[in-house]
Amino acid sequence: MVQRYLWQQADGKRHAYDTDHHQPAAQRALPVLCGATVTPTTDDIVGVWLDPTCWHCDHEVRVRLGFPADEIPDAADLETAR
């Protein structure tokens, strides 16, 4: 069973995507949970992931998975994390 939301490095950050609707591939646009569309490179697919987390994707994953409210960062705090 595949997890509903997975992470993929692309465009300088680790983004989350919905596995029910998308599958990452090198050089193919990938809609992610923060609302952006990113394009992973071959290195993003097979390389070491050192890029920082997209906190907007992290927030959206937590909301969709029903995390307790105290474990979901305030949206205003995310603006300073950009």
Secondary structure, 3 states (H helix, E strand, C coil): CCCCEEEEEECCEEEEEECCCCCCCCCCCEECCCCCEECCCHHHHHCCCCCCECHHHHHHHHHHCCCCHHHCCCHHHHHHCC
